[in-house]
Amino acid sequence: MPNDAMNRVDATATVPVEVASWVTKFIGGDGTGRRVLEEPLTPGATVRSVLAGLSARYPELDAALWHGSELGEHIEVLVNDAVLGIAHSLDSPLKPGDRLTLLAQFMGGA
């Protein structure tokens, strides 16, 4: 495949980001259910770059998701159903077929 054809494929690639439960209120939802957003998957994309691109469009998500340049403590990030920090980090590369999930982090009670 010629390089220009490959670039067209890359330009249209996306990674789904599923946002669930009360986290949906930060992207215009009502704080229930799930929403899936398709984010651009550019060459060299990482978990961090995709989340930064998404949160740049949603200021409330940006404030809730990030603490400086690192993730805050109230939203859990999953990469292909694995909690971030187990098999992936913020700087892990993403490829077609990968997916991200943003979940509310729940704390246990008595």
C-alpha positions as CSV (number, residue, x, y, z in Angstrom):
1,M,0.0,0.0,0.0
2,P,1.5,3.4,-0.9
3,N,2.4,5.7,2.0
4,D,-0.3,8.2,1.2
5,A,-3.0,5.5,1.4
6,M,-1.6,4.3,4.7
7,N,-1.7,7.9,6.0
8,R,-5.4,8.1,5.1
9,V,-6.1,5.0,7.1
10,D,-4.2,6.4,10.1
11,A,-6.1,9.7,9.8
12,T,-9.4,8.0,10.2
13,A,-8.4,5.6,13.0
14,T,-10.1,6.1,16.3
15,V,-10.1,4.6,19.8
16,P,-13.3,4.3,21.7
17,V,-13.4,5.9,25.2
18,E,-16.3,4.6,27.3
19,V,-17.4,6.9,30.1
20,A,-19.5,5.3,32.8
21,S,-21.6,6.2,35.8
22,W,-21.3,9.6,37.4
23,V,-18.3,10.4,35.2
24,T,-20.7,11.0,32.3
25,K,-21.7,14.3,33.9
26,F,-18.3,15.7,33.0
27,I,-19.0,15.1,29.3
28,G,-22.6,16.4,29.1
29,G,-24.4,13.4,30.4
30,D,-26.7,13.0,33.4
31,G,-24.3,11.1,35.7
32,T,-25.8,7.7,34.9
33,G,-25.3,5.0,32.2
34,R,-22.6,4.9,29.7
35,R,-21.4,7.0,26.7
36,V,-18.8,6.1,24.1
37,L,-16.8,8.7,22.4
38,E,-14.5,8.0,19.4
39,E,-11.2,9.7,19.8
40,P,-8.6,10.2,17.0
41,L,-5.9,7.6,17.1
42,T,-2.9,9.4,15.6
43,P,0.5,7.9,15.0
44,G,2.4,7.7,18.3
45,A,-0.8,8.1,20.4
46,T,-0.6,7.1,24.0
47,V,-3.1,6.7,26.8
48,R,-2.0,10.1,28.0
49,S,-2.4,11.9,24.6
50,V,-5.8,10.4,23.9
51,L,-7.1,11.4,27.4
52,A,-5.5,14.9,27.1
53,G,-7.2,15.4,23.7
54,L,-10.6,14.3,25.2
55,S,-10.3,16.3,28.3
56,A,-9.2,19.4,26.4
57,R,-12.7,19.5,24.9
58,Y,-14.5,19.0,28.2
59,P,-13.2,21.4,30.9
60,E,-15.1,19.7,33.7
61,L,-13.6,16.3,32.8
62,D,-10.2,18.0,32.6
63,A,-10.6,19.3,36.2
64,A,-11.8,15.9,37.5
65,L,-9.4,13.7,35.6
66,W,-6.1,15.4,36.0
67,H,-4.0,16.6,39.0
68,G,-1.2,18.5,37.3
69,S,0.2,16.2,34.7
70,E,-0.9,13.0,36.4
71,L,-4.2,11.4,36.9
72,G,-6.3,12.5,39.9
73,E,-7.7,9.9,42.4
74,H,-11.4,9.8,41.6
75,I,-11.6,8.4,38.1
76,E,-10.3,5.0,37.3
77,V,-8.8,4.4,33.8
78,L,-8.9,1.0,32.1
79,V,-7.1,0.0,29.0
80,N,-8.8,-3.0,27.3
81,D,-10.5,-3.8,30.6
82,A,-7.2,-3.7,32.7
83,V,-6.8,-1.1,35.3
84,L,-4.1,1.5,34.4
85,G,-0.9,0.7,36.3
86,I,-1.2,-3.1,35.9
87,A,-0.3,-3.8,32.3
88,H,-0.4,-0.2,31.0
89,S,0.7,3.3,32.0
90,L,-0.2,6.7,30.9
91,D,2.6,6.5,28.4
92,S,1.7,3.2,26.9
93,P,1.1,3.3,23.1
94,L,-2.3,2.7,21.7
95,K,-3.1,0.8,18.5
96,P,-6.3,0.1,16.5
97,G,-8.5,-2.2,18.5
98,D,-7.6,-0.8,21.9
99,R,-10.2,0.9,24.0
100,L,-10.2,3.1,27.1
101,T,-12.8,3.2,29.9
102,L,-13.3,5.9,32.5
103,L,-15.0,4.7,35.6
104,A,-15.9,6.3,38.9
105,Q,-13.6,5.1,41.6
106,F,-15.6,3.8,44.5
107,M,-14.4,3.6,48.1
108,G,-15.5,0.9,50.5
109,G,-17.7,1.6,53.5
110,A,-17.9,0.1,56.9
